[in-house]
Amino acid sequence: MSALKDIYSPVFYDKLSAILDRALPEFDKIRFMSRIYRDGFEHKELKDRMRHTAKAMHCFMPEDFNETVPVLQHIIKHLREATIGEDSLAYMFLPDYIETYGINNYDAAIKALEFTTQFTSCEFAVRPFLLQYPDQMMDQMKAWSLHENHKVRRLASEGSRPRLPWAMAIPYLKKDPTAVLPLLENLKNDPSEWVRRSVANNINDIAKDNPGVVIELAKQWKGSSKETDAIIKHGCRTLLKQAHPEVLRIYGLDSTHMILSNFEIITPTVKMGDSVEFTFMIENRDSTPQTVRLEYGLYYKKSKGHLARKVFKISERIFQPGEKSTIVRKQSFRPITTRVFYPGDHELSLIVNGEEKSIAKFELI
C-alpha cells in the first residue's frame, strides 16, 4: 500500500509540467524537475512535498504577487481544459503557493483564494490569513458564506474551524467563537450537503472548547428543519459521547427504563490483528416509546500502563414499549497508523443514553 505522500509521483510531475509549459512562458521542465528531486525529496512527508512543489513552481512565476493572480487563473484554466486536478489533494499545492507568497498582499491573495478554492480547497491556506488579519478575514469569511459557489461557501465554514485537522489551530476562535457564529447561521440551511456537513464539523470543534455556546445553538436551531436538525446533531457528537447532561436532555436521552442484560465478551483473549467480539440485550420496559442511543467504550491500554476510553456509536433509534434487541458487535485490533496497540488487559463498557451501564475485561496478546 503506497503512502499518501506518493501522490507526488513522477507521473504527477509529468502531467503538471505539461500544464505549466502551456501556462508559463519561461517554464523549463528540466530545471523544474531538478528542483523537485533534490533536498531529500524522498524523505519529505505529504505537506512538505506540497510546499516543496510550490517553491519549485515559484522559480517560473512573477515576483510581484499582483501579477501572480492572473497567472494562477491561467494555470487552473489549463488544468480544467485537460480535466486534471479538480478537487484533488495533490493540487492543494496551489493554495499553499498563495499562503506562502501572498501572505503580505492581502487583497490579491483574497482574490486568488476565492477562485482557487473553486478548483481545489483552500481550507488550509486561509489559516495564516486568519492569524495575520483576524478582523478582515472574519469579515471576508462571512461574505464568502453568501457566495454563489458552494465551494466558496464551504471555505467560509471549513476554513474557520477552530480546530481544523492537519491545520494550524486558531487560538482566538478556540477561546471565543463568537465571530464564527454569523457565518454558520448563514450556512445552516445551505442547499449543499457538503457545506452543511462542514458547518456540523465546525460546531463540533467549538463544542470541544465552548460547550455552552453549542448547547445554546442546539436549543435555537433544533426543530427549524430536517437539515438543521441533522447539522446540530452531528455538531453535538462530542458532547453526546461525553454524555453532557444538558445535551442528553435536549435529545430526550434517558436510560431509566432501558434494561441491559446478557452482556458477554465472546472473545476474552484477542490476538493482535484480530477483533474483540461482544454481545448484549437491551429492552425498553417503559410504557412509552424511548429514543435509545447505544454506544460502547473501549478502554485501550496505553504505553504507561493506564487505560484510556474511546467511545464508539452502535446505533440510535426508537424502541417501542416492551421491545428488546440482541446486539453483537466486533472491534478490530488490526494495525492502523493513528493508534498503537499495547498487549495486556483492556476493558469494554456498554453505554445507554450516555450512562455507562456495564464493563468487562479482555486481554490483548
C-alpha positions as YAML, in Angstrom:
chain: A
units: angstrom
residues:
- id: 1
  name: MET
  ca: [0.00, 0.00, 0.00]
- id: 2
  name: SER
  ca: [1.51, 3.32, -1.08]
- id: 3
  name: ALA
  ca: [1.78, 6.28, 1.28]
- id: 4
  name: LEU
  ca: [-0.42, 9.34, 0.74]
- id: 5
  name: LYS
  ca: [2.67, 11.45, 0.06]
- id: 6
  name: ASP
  ca: [3.28, 9.34, -3.07]
- id: 7
  name: ILE
  ca: [0.55, 11.26, -4.89]
- id: 8
  name: TYR
  ca: [3.56, 13.47, -5.68]
- id: 9
  name: SER
  ca: [4.99, 10.96, -8.13]
- id: 10
  name: PRO
  ca: [6.88, 11.13, -11.45]
- id: 11
  name: VAL
  ca: [3.56, 10.67, -13.28]
- id: 12
  name: PHE
  ca: [2.07, 13.61, -11.38]
- id: 13
  name: TYR
  ca: [5.03, 15.87, -12.17]
- id: 14
  name: ASP
  ca: [4.96, 14.88, -15.85]
- id: 15
  name: LYS
  ca: [1.29, 15.93, -16.08]
- id: 16
  name: LEU
  ca: [1.93, 19.12, -14.12]
- id: 17
  name: SER
  ca: [4.93, 20.01, -16.29]
- id: 18
  name: ALA
  ca: [2.84, 19.70, -19.44]
- id: 19
  name: ILE
  ca: [0.33, 22.19, -17.99]
- id: 20
  name: LEU
  ca: [2.97, 24.62, -16.71]
- id: 21
  name: ASP
  ca: [4.70, 24.52, -20.09]
- id: 22
  name: ARG
  ca: [1.49, 25.81, -21.67]
- id: 23
  name: ALA
  ca: [0.70, 28.35, -18.94]
- id: 24
  name: LEU
  ca: [4.15, 29.80, -18.15]
- id: 25
  name: PRO
  ca: [6.22, 31.33, -20.99]
- id: 26
  name: GLU
  ca: [9.52, 30.88, -19.10]
- id: 27
  name: PHE
  ca: [8.87, 27.32, -17.92]
- id: 28
  name: ASP
  ca: [11.71, 24.81, -18.24]
- id: 29
  name: LYS
  ca: [10.77, 21.22, -17.42]
- id: 30
  name: ILE
  ca: [14.34, 20.01, -16.89]
- id: 31
  name: ARG
  ca: [15.05, 22.82, -14.46]
- id: 32
  name: PHE
  ca: [11.70, 22.27, -12.71]
- id: 33
  name: MET
  ca: [12.29, 18.53, -12.27]
- id: 34
  name: SER
  ca: [15.80, 19.11, -10.98]
- id: 35
  name: ARG
  ca: [14.37, 21.39, -8.32]
- id: 36
  name: ILE
  ca: [11.73, 18.84, -7.37]
- id: 37
  name: TYR
  ca: [14.07, 15.88, -6.95]
- id: 38
  name: ARG
  ca: [16.56, 17.42, -4.57]
- id: 39
  name: ASP
  ca: [16.76, 18.49, -0.92]
- id: 40
  name: GLY
  ca: [15.84, 14.99, 0.26]
- id: 41
  name: PHE
  ca: [12.57, 14.82, -1.65]
- id: 42
  name: GLU
  ca: [12.14, 11.08, -0.99]
- id: 43
  name: HIS
  ca: [12.13, 11.70, 2.78]
- id: 44
  name: LYS
  ca: [9.59, 14.53, 2.72]
- id: 45
  name: GLU
  ca: [6.07, 13.88, 4.01]
- id: 46
  name: LEU
  ca: [2.86, 15.00, 2.27]
- id: 47
  name: LYS
  ca: [2.65, 18.64, 3.40]
- id: 48
  name: ASP
  ca: [6.41, 19.12, 2.94]
- id: 49
  name: ARG
  ca: [6.13, 17.84, -0.63]
- id: 50
  name: MET
  ca: [3.20, 20.19, -1.18]
- id: 51
  name: ARG
  ca: [5.27, 23.19, -0.05]
- id: 52
  name: HIS
  ca: [8.32, 21.91, -1.98]
- id: 53
  name: THR
  ca: [6.25, 21.80, -5.19]
- id: 54
  name: ALA
  ca: [5.01, 25.34, -4.63]
- id: 55
  name: LYS
  ca: [8.59, 26.55, -4.16]
- id: 56
  name: ALA
  ca: [9.77, 24.80, -7.33]
- id: 57
  name: MET
  ca: [6.97, 26.42, -9.33]
- id: 58
  name: HIS
  ca: [7.83, 29.83, -7.86]
- id: 59
  name: CYS
  ca: [11.05, 29.89, -9.91]
- id: 60
  name: PHE
  ca: [8.90, 30.45, -13.02]
- id: 61
  name: MET
  ca: [6.27, 32.77, -11.52]
- id: 62
  name: PRO
  ca: [6.19, 36.59, -11.31]
- id: 63
  name: GLU
  ca: [7.89, 38.11, -8.28]
- id: 64
  name: ASP
  ca: [5.03, 40.59, -7.80]
- id: 65
  name: PHE
  ca: [2.08, 38.68, -6.32]
- id: 66
  name: ASN
  ca: [-0.36, 41.06, -8.02]
- id: 67
  name: GLU
  ca: [0.93, 39.70, -11.34]
- id: 68
  name: THR
  ca: [0.74, 36.14, -9.98]
- id: 69
  name: VAL
  ca: [-3.06, 36.18, -9.63]
- id: 70
  name: PRO
  ca: [-3.89, 36.07, -13.38]
- id: 71
  name: VAL
  ca: [-1.12, 33.50, -13.89]
- id: 72
  name: LEU
  ca: [-2.73, 31.20, -11.30]
- id: 73
  name: GLN
  ca: [-6.06, 31.67, -13.08]
- id: 74
  name: HIS
  ca: [-4.36, 30.73, -16.34]
- id: 75
  name: ILE
  ca: [-2.85, 27.56, -14.81]
- id: 76
  name: ILE
  ca: [-6.23, 26.48, -13.41]
- id: 77
  name: LYS
  ca: [-7.89, 27.18, -16.78]
- id: 78
  name: HIS
  ca: [-5.41, 24.82, -18.49]
- id: 79
  name: LEU
  ca: [-5.85, 22.17, -15.77]
- id: 80
  name: ARG
  ca: [-9.62, 22.26, -16.26]
- id: 81
  name: GLU
  ca: [-9.28, 22.04, -20.02]
- id: 82
  name: ALA
  ca: [-7.11, 18.94, -19.53]
- id: 83
  name: THR
  ca: [-9.61, 17.61, -16.92]
- id: 84
  name: ILE
  ca: [-6.77, 17.30, -14.41]
- id: 85
  name: GLY
  ca: [-6.74, 18.03, -10.70]
- id: 86
  name: GLU
  ca: [-10.27, 19.25, -9.91]
- id: 87
  name: ASP
  ca: [-10.81, 18.74, -6.14]
- id: 88
  name: SER
  ca: [-7.53, 16.80, -5.97]
- id: 89
  name: LEU
  ca: [-5.47, 16.70, -2.80]
- id: 90
  name: ALA
  ca: [-2.29, 16.82, -4.88]
- id: 91
  name: TYR
  ca: [-3.21, 20.18, -6.40]
- id: 92
  name: MET
  ca: [-3.58, 21.77, -2.98]
- id: 93
  name: PHE
  ca: [-0.02, 22.94, -3.57]
- id: 94
  name: LEU
  ca: [-1.73, 25.82, -5.44]
- id: 95
  name: PRO
  ca: [-3.41, 27.17, -2.26]
- id: 96
  name: ASP
  ca: [-0.10, 26.52, -0.49]
- id: 97
  name: TYR
  ca: [1.56, 28.78, -3.07]
- id: 98
  name: ILE
  ca: [-0.93, 31.56, -2.22]
- id: 99
  name: GLU
  ca: [-0.32, 31.05, 1.51]
- id: 100
  name: THR
  ca: [3.46, 31.18, 1.06]
- id: 101
  name: TYR
  ca: [3.86, 34.03, -1.41]
- id: 102
  name: GLY
  ca: [0.66, 36.06, -0.94]
- id: 103
  name: ILE
  ca: [0.50, 36.44, 2.83]
- id: 104
  name: ASN
  ca: [1.74, 40.05, 2.70]
- id: 105
  name: ASN
  ca: [-0.55, 41.06, -0.17]
- id: 106
  name: TYR
  ca: [-3.99, 40.68, 1.38]
- id: 107
  name: ASP
  ca: [-6.24, 41.94, -1.42]
- id: 108
  name: ALA
  ca: [-4.56, 39.97, -4.20]
- id: 109
  name: ALA
  ca: [-4.38, 36.84, -2.05]
- id: 110
  name: ILE
  ca: [-8.11, 37.01, -1.19]
- id: 111
  name: LYS
  ca: [-8.94, 37.17, -4.89]
- id: 112
  name: ALA
  ca: [-6.65, 34.20, -5.57]
- id: 113
  name: LEU
  ca: [-8.10, 32.14, -2.70]
- id: 114
  name: GLU
  ca: [-11.64, 32.77, -3.90]
- id: 115
  name: PHE
  ca: [-11.14, 31.41, -7.41]
- id: 116
  name: THR
  ca: [-8.62, 28.72, -6.45]
- id: 117
  name: THR
  ca: [-10.88, 27.11, -3.85]
- id: 118
  name: GLN
  ca: [-13.39, 26.52, -6.65]
- id: 119
  name: PHE
  ca: [-10.75, 24.23, -8.16]
- id: 120
  name: THR
  ca: [-9.13, 22.71, -5.05]
- id: 121
  name: SER
  ca: [-9.92, 23.52, -1.44]
- id: 122
  name: CYS
  ca: [-8.09, 26.41, 0.23]
- id: 123
  name: GLU
  ca: [-9.15, 25.43, 3.77]
- id: 124
  name: PHE
  ca: [-5.53, 25.14, 4.97]
- id: 125
  name: ALA
  ca: [-4.25, 28.20, 3.11]
- id: 126
  name: VAL
  ca: [-6.68, 30.62, 4.80]
- id: 127
  name: ARG
  ca: [-5.36, 29.82, 8.28]
- id: 128
  name: PRO
  ca: [-2.29, 32.11, 8.24]
- id: 129
  name: PHE
  ca: [-4.51, 34.92, 6.93]
- id: 130
  name: LEU
  ca: [-6.93, 34.39, 9.84]
- id: 131
  name: LEU
  ca: [-3.99, 34.79, 12.20]
- id: 132
  name: GLN
  ca: [-2.40, 37.80, 10.48]
- id: 133
  name: TYR
  ca: [-5.61, 39.64, 9.53]
- id: 134
  name: PRO
  ca: [-8.19, 38.41, 12.08]
- id: 135
  name: ASP
  ca: [-10.90, 41.07, 11.72]
- id: 136
  name: GLN
  ca: [-10.58, 41.47, 7.95]
- id: 137
  name: MET
  ca: [-10.57, 37.73, 7.37]
- id: 138
  name: MET
  ca: [-13.60, 37.02, 9.55]
- id: 139
  name: ASP
  ca: [-15.50, 39.71, 7.64]
- id: 140
  name: GLN
  ca: [-14.34, 38.07, 4.41]
- id: 141
  name: MET
  ca: [-15.39, 34.61, 5.62]
- id: 142
  name: LYS
  ca: [-18.84, 35.97, 6.42]
- id: 143
  name: ALA
  ca: [-19.06, 37.46, 2.91]
- id: 144
  name: TRP
  ca: [-17.92, 34.14, 1.42]
- id: 145
  name: SER
  ca: [-20.69, 32.35, 3.34]
- id: 146
  name: LEU
  ca: [-23.13, 34.14, 0.98]
- id: 147
  name: HIS
  ca: [-21.17, 33.38, -2.22]
- id: 148
  name: GLU
  ca: [-22.98, 31.84, -5.18]
- id: 149
  name: ASN
  ca: [-20.46, 28.98, -5.44]
- id: 150
  name: HIS
  ca: [-20.87, 26.21, -2.86]
- id: 151
  name: LYS
  ca: [-17.11, 25.57, -2.70]
- id: 152
  name: VAL
  ca: [-16.50, 29.16, -1.63]
- id: 153
  name: ARG
  ca: [-19.32, 28.89, 0.94]
- id: 154
  name: ARG
  ca: [-17.73, 25.71, 2.29]
- id: 155
  name: LEU
  ca: [-14.38, 27.52, 2.56]
- id: 156
  name: ALA
  ca: [-16.07, 30.03, 4.89]
- id: 157
  name: SER
  ca: [-17.08, 27.24, 7.27]
- id: 158
  name: GLU
  ca: [-14.24, 24.76, 6.89]
- id: 159
  name: GLY
  ca: [-11.52, 27.40, 6.90]
- id: 160
  name: SER
  ca: [-12.85, 29.00, 10.10]
- id: 161
  name: ARG
  ca: [-12.98, 25.79, 12.12]
- id: 162
  name: PRO
  ca: [-11.13, 26.47, 15.39]
- id: 163
  name: ARG
  ca: [-9.51, 23.01, 15.35]
- id: 164
  name: LEU
  ca: [-9.33, 22.02, 11.67]
- id: 165
  name: PRO
  ca: [-7.44, 18.67, 11.46]
- id: 166
  name: TRP
  ca: [-4.00, 18.77, 9.79]
- id: 167
  name: ALA
  ca: [-4.05, 22.57, 10.02]
- id: 168
  name: MET
  ca: [-2.78, 25.19, 12.45]
- id: 169
  name: ALA
  ca: [-5.28, 25.99, 15.20]
- id: 170
  name: ILE
  ca: [-6.80, 29.46, 15.51]
- id: 171
  name: PRO
  ca: [-6.35, 30.31, 19.21]
- id: 172
  name: TYR
  ca: [-8.65, 33.34, 19.30]
- id: 173
  name: LEU
  ca: [-11.51, 31.29, 17.78]
- id: 174
  name: LYS
  ca: [-10.88, 28.46, 20.23]
- id: 175
  name: LYS
  ca: [-11.14, 30.97, 23.06]
- id: 176
  name: ASP
  ca: [-14.16, 32.84, 21.71]
- id: 177
  name: PRO
  ca: [-16.00, 31.52, 18.61]
- id: 178
  name: THR
  ca: [-18.48, 34.42, 18.53]
- id: 179
  name: ALA
  ca: [-17.14, 35.69, 15.20]
- id: 180
  name: VAL
  ca: [-17.83, 32.30, 13.56]
- id: 181
  name: LEU
  ca: [-21.50, 32.11, 14.53]
- id: 182
  name: PRO
  ca: [-22.92, 34.60, 11.97]
- id: 183
  name: LEU
  ca: [-21.41, 32.75, 9.02]
- id: 184
  name: LEU
  ca: [-22.67, 29.40, 10.41]
- id: 185
  name: GLU
  ca: [-26.09, 31.00, 10.70]
- id: 186
  name: ASN
  ca: [-25.88, 31.92, 7.00]
- id: 187
  name: LEU
  ca: [-25.00, 28.33, 6.09]
- id: 188
  name: LYS
  ca: [-27.31, 26.29, 8.33]
- id: 189
  name: ASN
  ca: [-29.85, 25.80, 5.52]
- id: 190
  name: ASP
  ca: [-27.35, 25.62, 2.68]
- id: 191
  name: PRO
  ca: [-28.57, 23.53, -0.29]
- id: 192
  name: SER
  ca: [-25.22, 21.69, -0.42]
- id: 193
  name: GLU
  ca: [-24.90, 18.73, 1.95]
- id: 194
  name: TRP
  ca: [-21.09, 19.13, 1.67]
- id: 195
  name: VAL
  ca: [-21.41, 22.64, 3.10]
- id: 196
  name: ARG
  ca: [-23.85, 21.57, 5.82]
- id: 197
  name: ARG
  ca: [-21.50, 18.80, 6.94]
- id: 198
  name: SER
  ca: [-18.70, 21.37, 7.23]
- id: 199
  name: VAL
  ca: [-20.98, 23.50, 9.42]
- id: 200
  name: ALA
  ca: [-21.56, 20.48, 11.68]
- id: 201
  name: ASN
  ca: [-17.82, 19.85, 11.92]
- id: 202
  name: ASN
  ca: [-17.23, 23.50, 12.81]
- id: 203
  name: ILE
  ca: [-19.83, 23.26, 15.58]
- id: 204
  name: ASN
  ca: [-18.21, 20.08, 16.89]
- id: 205
  name: ASP
  ca: [-14.87, 21.93, 17.02]
- id: 206
  name: ILE
  ca: [-16.49, 24.73, 19.01]
- id: 207
  name: ALA
  ca: [-18.04, 22.20, 21.42]
- id: 208
  name: LYS
  ca: [-14.60, 20.99, 22.50]
- id: 209
  name: ASP
  ca: [-13.69, 24.40, 23.95]
- id: 210
  name: ASN
  ca: [-17.04, 26.14, 24.41]
- id: 211
  name: PRO
  ca: [-19.78, 23.56, 25.08]
- id: 212
  name: GLY
  ca: [-22.14, 26.23, 26.39]
- id: 213
  name: VAL
  ca: [-22.10, 28.03, 23.04]
- id: 214
  name: VAL
  ca: [-23.06, 24.85, 21.21]
- id: 215
  name: ILE
  ca: [-25.80, 23.97, 23.72]
- id: 216
  name: GLU
  ca: [-27.40, 27.37, 23.15]
- id: 217
  name: LEU
  ca: [-27.06, 26.91, 19.39]
- id: 218
  name: ALA
  ca: [-28.70, 23.47, 19.64]
- id: 219
  name: LYS
  ca: [-31.66, 24.95, 21.53]
- id: 220
  name: GLN
  ca: [-32.05, 27.70, 18.91]
- id: 221
  name: TRP
  ca: [-31.67, 25.51, 15.81]
- id: 222
  name: LYS
  ca: [-33.38, 22.27, 16.89]
- id: 223
  name: GLY
  ca: [-36.68, 21.84, 15.09]
- id: 224
  name: SER
  ca: [-36.00, 24.51, 12.45]
- id: 225
  name: SER
  ca: [-35.75, 21.97, 9.62]
- id: 226
  name: LYS
  ca: [-34.73, 18.38, 8.95]
- id: 227
  name: GLU
  ca: [-31.39, 19.58, 7.56]
- id: 228
  name: THR
  ca: [-30.68, 21.87, 10.51]
- id: 229
  name: ASP
  ca: [-31.56, 19.10, 12.96]
- id: 230
  name: ALA
  ca: [-29.01, 16.85, 11.24]
- id: 231
  name: ILE
  ca: [-26.34, 19.57, 11.41]
- id: 232
  name: ILE
  ca: [-26.76, 20.27, 15.10]
- id: 233
  name: LYS
  ca: [-26.99, 16.57, 16.00]
- id: 234
  name: HIS
  ca: [-23.72, 15.85, 14.18]
- id: 235
  name: GLY
  ca: [-22.22, 19.00, 15.67]
- id: 236
  name: CYS
  ca: [-23.10, 17.75, 19.17]
- id: 237
  name: ARG
  ca: [-21.47, 14.34, 18.66]
- id: 238
  name: THR
  ca: [-18.55, 15.04, 21.00]
- id: 239
  name: LEU
  ca: [-20.90, 16.30, 23.72]
- id: 240
  name: LEU
  ca: [-23.11, 13.22, 23.24]
- id: 241
  name: LYS
  ca: [-20.08, 10.93, 23.57]
- id: 242
  name: GLN
  ca: [-19.14, 12.82, 26.71]
- id: 243
  name: ALA
  ca: [-22.72, 12.31, 27.99]
- id: 244
  name: HIS
  ca: [-23.12, 16.02, 28.61]
- id: 245
  name: PRO
  ca: [-26.29, 16.17, 30.77]
- id: 246
  name: GLU
  ca: [-27.87, 19.16, 29.05]
- id: 247
  name: VAL
  ca: [-27.32, 17.73, 25.57]
- id: 248
  name: LEU
  ca: [-28.82, 14.41, 26.69]
- id: 249
  name: ARG
  ca: [-31.89, 16.32, 27.91]
- id: 250
  name: ILE
  ca: [-32.17, 18.23, 24.62]
- id: 251
  name: TYR
  ca: [-32.39, 14.94, 22.76]
- id: 252
  name: GLY
  ca: [-34.58, 13.18, 25.32]
- id: 253
  name: LEU
  ca: [-31.98, 10.52, 26.08]
- id: 254
  name: ASP
  ca: [-32.92, 8.90, 29.41]
- id: 255
  name: SER
  ca: [-31.74, 5.41, 30.37]
- id: 256
  name: THR
  ca: [-34.03, 4.93, 33.41]
- id: 257
  name: HIS
  ca: [-36.33, 2.34, 31.82]
- id: 258
  name: MET
  ca: [-33.82, 0.76, 29.45]
- id: 259
  name: ILE
  ca: [-32.66, -2.56, 30.85]
- id: 260
  name: LEU
  ca: [-29.38, -4.09, 29.71]
- id: 261
  name: SER
  ca: [-28.70, -7.81, 30.20]
- id: 262
  name: ASN
  ca: [-26.70, -10.81, 28.94]
- id: 263
  name: PHE
  ca: [-23.54, -8.76, 28.41]
- id: 264
  name: GLU
  ca: [-20.68, -11.05, 27.40]
- id: 265
  name: ILE
  ca: [-17.23, -10.68, 25.90]
- id: 266
  name: ILE
  ca: [-17.31, -13.52, 23.38]
- id: 267
  name: THR
  ca: [-13.55, -13.35, 22.81]
- id: 268
  name: PRO
  ca: [-11.94, -12.78, 26.25]
- id: 269
  name: THR
  ca: [-8.49, -13.28, 24.68]
- id: 270
  name: VAL
  ca: [-7.76, -11.39, 21.47]
- id: 271
  name: LYS
  ca: [-4.69, -11.74, 19.28]
- id: 272
  name: MET
  ca: [-3.13, -8.61, 17.82]
- id: 273
  name: GLY
  ca: [-4.73, -8.19, 14.37]
- id: 274
  name: ASP
  ca: [-8.00, -9.90, 15.36]
- id: 275
  name: SER
  ca: [-11.18, -8.42, 16.87]
- id: 276
  name: VAL
  ca: [-12.82, -8.36, 20.27]
- id: 277
  name: GLU
  ca: [-16.41, -9.57, 19.93]
- id: 278
  name: PHE
  ca: [-19.18, -8.91, 22.41]
- id: 279
  name: THR
  ca: [-22.95, -9.25, 22.79]
- id: 280
  name: PHE
  ca: [-25.75, -7.93, 25.00]
- id: 281
  name: MET
  ca: [-29.53, -7.48, 25.15]
- id: 282
  name: ILE
  ca: [-31.34, -4.16, 25.54]
- id: 283
  name: GLU
  ca: [-35.04, -3.85, 26.48]
- id: 284
  name: ASN
  ca: [-37.46, -0.92, 26.83]
- id: 285
  name: ARG
  ca: [-39.52, -1.55, 29.97]
- id: 286
  name: ASP
  ca: [-41.31, 1.76, 29.82]
- id: 287
  name: SER
  ca: [-44.91, 2.11, 28.68]
- id: 288
  name: THR
  ca: [-43.93, 4.71, 26.08]
- id: 289
  name: PRO
  ca: [-41.54, 4.66, 23.11]
- id: 290
  name: GLN
  ca: [-37.96, 5.60, 24.05]
- id: 291
  name: THR
  ca: [-35.14, 7.04, 21.95]
- id: 292
  name: VAL
  ca: [-32.13, 4.81, 22.62]
- id: 293
  name: ARG
  ca: [-28.54, 5.74, 21.83]
- id: 294
  name: LEU
  ca: [-26.27, 2.72, 22.20]
- id: 295
  name: GLU
  ca: [-22.50, 3.10, 22.41]
- id: 296
  name: TYR
  ca: [-19.57, 1.17, 23.75]
- id: 297
  name: GLY
  ca: [-16.43, 2.45, 25.38]
- id: 298
  name: LEU
  ca: [-13.17, 0.71, 24.66]
- id: 299
  name: TYR
  ca: [-10.56, 1.27, 27.35]
- id: 300
  name: TYR
  ca: [-7.29, 0.94, 25.46]
- id: 301
  name: LYS
  ca: [-4.12, 0.15, 27.37]
- id: 302
  name: LYS
  ca: [-1.60, 2.95, 26.85]
- id: 303
  name: SER
  ca: [2.20, 2.94, 26.79]
- id: 304
  name: LYS
  ca: [2.45, 3.83, 30.51]
- id: 305
  name: GLY
  ca: [0.03, 1.07, 31.51]
- id: 306
  name: HIS
  ca: [-3.07, 3.18, 32.20]
- id: 307
  name: LEU
  ca: [-6.37, 2.78, 30.35]
- id: 308
  name: ALA
  ca: [-7.95, 5.49, 28.17]
- id: 309
  name: ARG
  ca: [-11.51, 5.27, 26.87]
- id: 310
  name: LYS
  ca: [-12.64, 5.87, 23.31]
- id: 311
  name: VAL
  ca: [-16.39, 5.82, 22.63]
- id: 312
  name: PHE
  ca: [-17.91, 4.16, 19.54]
- id: 313
  name: LYS
  ca: [-21.53, 4.53, 18.47]
- id: 314
  name: ILE
  ca: [-23.60, 1.41, 17.79]
- id: 315
  name: SER
  ca: [-26.98, 2.89, 16.89]
- id: 316
  name: GLU
  ca: [-29.65, 5.39, 17.79]
- id: 317
  name: ARG
  ca: [-33.33, 4.59, 17.24]
- id: 318
  name: ILE
  ca: [-36.73, 4.44, 18.91]
- id: 319
  name: PHE
  ca: [-37.58, 1.33, 20.95]
- id: 320
  name: GLN
  ca: [-41.28, 0.62, 21.33]
- id: 321
  name: PRO
  ca: [-42.73, -0.36, 24.75]
- id: 322
  name: GLY
  ca: [-41.54, -3.85, 25.66]
- id: 323
  name: GLU
  ca: [-39.24, -4.07, 22.62]
- id: 324
  name: LYS
  ca: [-35.97, -5.89, 23.12]
- id: 325
  name: SER
  ca: [-32.99, -6.45, 20.87]
- id: 326
  name: THR
  ca: [-29.86, -8.59, 20.99]
- id: 327
  name: ILE
  ca: [-26.75, -6.81, 19.73]
- id: 328
  name: VAL
  ca: [-23.49, -8.43, 18.55]
- id: 329
  name: ARG
  ca: [-20.51, -6.25, 17.66]
- id: 330
  name: LYS
  ca: [-16.78, -6.52, 16.89]
- id: 331
  name: GLN
  ca: [-13.94, -4.05, 17.34]
- id: 332
  name: SER
  ca: [-10.80, -4.62, 15.29]
- id: 333
  name: PHE
  ca: [-7.23, -4.59, 16.56]
- id: 334
  name: ARG
  ca: [-5.70, -4.56, 13.10]
- id: 335
  name: PRO
  ca: [-2.64, -2.28, 12.98]
- id: 336
  name: ILE
  ca: [-3.50, 1.30, 11.98]
- id: 337
  name: THR
  ca: [-1.36, 4.41, 11.62]
- id: 338
  name: THR
  ca: [-3.40, 6.51, 14.05]
- id: 339
  name: ARG
  ca: [-3.23, 4.23, 17.11]
- id: 340
  name: VAL
  ca: [-0.62, 1.98, 18.73]
- id: 341
  name: PHE
  ca: [-1.99, -1.14, 20.44]
- id: 342
  name: TYR
  ca: [-0.31, -2.47, 23.57]
- id: 343
  name: PRO
  ca: [-0.76, -6.06, 24.81]
- id: 344
  name: GLY
  ca: [-2.36, -6.66, 28.20]
- id: 345
  name: ASP
  ca: [-5.70, -6.15, 29.93]
- id: 346
  name: HIS
  ca: [-8.24, -3.91, 28.25]
- id: 347
  name: GLU
  ca: [-11.83, -3.10, 29.21]
- id: 348
  name: LEU
  ca: [-15.06, -2.66, 27.26]
- id: 349
  name: SER
  ca: [-18.16, -0.90, 28.59]
- id: 350
  name: LEU
  ca: [-21.73, -0.51, 27.37]
- id: 351
  name: ILE
  ca: [-23.29, 2.95, 27.31]
- id: 352
  name: VAL
  ca: [-27.05, 3.51, 27.12]
- id: 353
  name: ASN
  ca: [-28.23, 7.09, 26.52]
- id: 354
  name: GLY
  ca: [-24.96, 8.42, 27.87]
- id: 355
  name: GLU
  ca: [-24.91, 6.26, 31.01]
- id: 356
  name: GLU
  ca: [-22.18, 3.65, 31.34]
- id: 357
  name: LYS
  ca: [-24.07, 0.53, 32.41]
- id: 358
  name: SER
  ca: [-21.65, -2.42, 32.40]
- id: 359
  name: ILE
  ca: [-17.96, -3.05, 31.99]
- id: 360
  name: ALA
  ca: [-15.90, -6.20, 31.35]
- id: 361
  name: LYS
  ca: [-12.26, -7.10, 30.77]
- id: 362
  name: PHE
  ca: [-10.49, -8.84, 27.93]
- id: 363
  name: GLU
  ca: [-6.83, -9.47, 27.17]
- id: 364
  name: LEU
  ca: [-4.94, -8.44, 24.06]
- id: 365
  name: ILE
  ca: [-1.99, -10.71, 23.27]
...
